[in-house]
Structures are given as C-alpha cells and as structure tokens.
C-alpha cells in the first residue's frame, strides 16, 4: 500500500506540475492574444488613415482634372505667341510718348505757319 500511496503522490505532483504548466501556457496565450489584438487595432487604424489620405488625393486629382480644361493647350499658346509676334507690343507708344511727339509736331507746324 505504501508504494501505491507513493505512486498516487507522484501522479498528483505530476498533475499539479502539468496544471501549473497549462496555467502558464493559458496565461501566455492570453497575453499574446492581447498583444495581437493591439497590433491588429494599430494596423486597422493605419489602414483607415491611408484610406482617408487616398480619398483626399482622389478628390484633389478630380479637382485638377476639372481645372485641366481651363489650361491653355500648346496649340493655343502658339497661336497667342504668333499674335504677340505679329503685333509686337514693344513697338507701341505710351501716352506720354504720344503727347510728347504730338506737342513736337504741333510746334513744328506752328513754326512753319509763322514763317509763311
């Protein structure tokens, strides 16, 4: 009977040890699950931020595309360049220059009239 009691105690101690090991494993699994949940939550938050940024970019791109028709095409720019070259705005006179030229001409005409 003594050997049976020893065996029972040995088995009980093994069961206690296994129970502690299972408890430790359960605790570790729970802790790892919490960490995993935190990481998943962080990733979900990052995905939400990225989705918002992508949506904002889509809105901006669409706004640019809407404005694109208002930009001058290269063909229009070359037509404008041709008109500018044709008109040559550097040859235009200012009001002051015109007034000065007219004053000079009027004086010349008046001098000529006085001489006659």
Secondary structure, 3 states (H helix, E strand, C coil): CHHHHHHHHHHHHHHHHHHHHHHHHHHHHHHHHHHHHHHHHHHHHHHHHHHHHHHHHHHHHHHHHHHHCCCCCHHHHHHHHHHHHHHCHHHCCCHHHHHHHHHHHHHHHHHHHHHC
